[in-house]
């Protein structure tokens, strides 16, 4: 919705009508003139959404640069939306997820819409059925470096052993 009234709209309840048809109820935030607002509305009792969120961490990789071992650790957030449509009609559900600072989407569908604070997707669920929608986010939290520089023979031996017995990939570029 775009406020084209010439006034700041006060926060409060509104009735949503589209093409003369009643669509539902909503609460509008304070909205200055010219501002756009994403306004979720209506409650469909025949649609239920279960949100299951799981956090974990995993090693993203390890590699050798010069005489240093670099290890990357990612924090992961997996969110699964289970949408049950118990109505006689197909329903399109709008999923809105808050953007987490410094987290990137991966192995997830691209959002249809993205703002500074939110990502949004549309999911269509057939009548009398259910569907799952998954979002994966990750954050590079650590990079540990085992330095083996100079003439330190123990560090050089450790790096050589790691290369030899752990099959660690060697990155050609030293631009990390």
N, C-alpha and C positions, 0 to 999 in steps of 0.2 A: 504494500500500500504506500502511496506517496501522498503526503500532506500538501495539498494545493489550496488550502483555505485562506492563506494569508495570515493565519493566527497560529499560535502555539496551542496544540491540543492538550488538555488536561488528562491525567491518568484516570481511567475509569472503565466501566463496562460498556460494551457496544454489541449491537445485534448485526450479524453479517448476512447481507442479502446479495445474491449474485444473479443477474438476469431475472430479477423478480422472484427468485426462489429463496426461501429461508435456508441458510447454510449452518447457522449455529451462533454461539455466543463466544465472546472473547473479552479480554481486558487489554486495553491499549495503554502503552506507557506514555509519559510526557513526550510529545513529538513536536519539534520546532517546524516552522513553515519551510517547505521544500525538502524535508527529511523523508527518507524511505524507511519503512518499518516492515519487518517480516512478522506477520500476525497469525500465530497458530490459533485455530478456532475449532469449535464443536467437540463433542464427546460422542463417540459411537460405541454404544454398549455391546455391540456384536463383535467388536474387535478388541483383542487383548494382546498386549505386548509384554514379553518377559525379557528383561535385560540381564545378561550374565556376563560379568566382567572378571578377568583373571590377570594378575600381574606376575611376571617372572623375569628372569635375567638369563642371558646366554652369551657365550663368548662369540664374538663376531668374526674373529680371525686373529691369526698371529703371523707375523712375517718378520723377515730380517732385513734391516737396512744398514748398510755399512757393517759395523760390528755391534749392532744393537738389536735386541729382540723387542718387538712391539706387540702388545696384546690389546685387543679392543673388547670391551664389555658393553653389551646393550641391555637397557631395561626395556621390557616389552609390556604392552597393555593390549590384551585381546578382548574385544567386546563382541558378544553375540546377541542379536535381537531375534527372538522367536516370536513371530507374528501369527496369531490365530484369527482367521476371519470366519466367524460363525454366522454370517449373513448370507442371503441368497444372491448377492451381487459381488462382482469383483471390486476390490477396494485398492486405491493407491494411497499408501502411507508415506508421510514425509518424516524422515529420520533426521534429527538435528543433534549433532555432537559438538561439545565444546572443544575448541582447539587447545591442546596442551602445549605449553611453552617448550620449545626445543624438541618436540616429538615430531617425527616424520611418519606419514602413512607409508606402508609397504604391504605388498601382497593383498591390497584392498582396491576396490573400484574407485576410480576418480570421483570426487564429489561433483555434483551438478552445479553447486554453488558454494563459494567459499568467501567468508568475510574475515576481518581481523580476529574475530572471536569464535566463529562457528564454521562447521562444514555441514552440508546438507545433501541428502540423497532421497530419491523417490523409489519406493518398492511397491510393486503391484502384487497383490495376493488374490488368487482365484477364490470364488465363492466356496464356502464350506471347506476350506483347506487351511494349511499353515505353510509358512515359509521361514527360512533363516536368512539373516543378513549379517555378515561379519566384517569387522573393522580391525586392522592390526596397526599398531603404532609402536615406534621404537625411538629410543634416545641413547645416543652414544655417551656413556657416562664416564668411562675411564679409558685411559690409554697408558699402560704400564710399560716402562722402558728399562731393560736391563742393559746397562752400558758396559761395553767391553772395549774401550778405546786404548789407544797408545800402545805401550809395550807390555801391558799386563798379560802375561802368558796364560794365566788361569781363565781370564775372560775370553781370550781368543780360543782356548781349548773348549770352553763351555759353548761358545757359538758354533764351533766346528762340530761338536758332538750333537747339538740340536739339529743342525742341518743334516747331518749324516743319519741319525736314528729316528728323527721325528718327521722327516720329509716336509719340512716347513718351506713354503714358497718364498722365493727371493724376489723382491720387487726391484726392478731396474732403476726406477726413479727415486731420487732422494728428496722429494718435494713434499713430504708430510710434516 
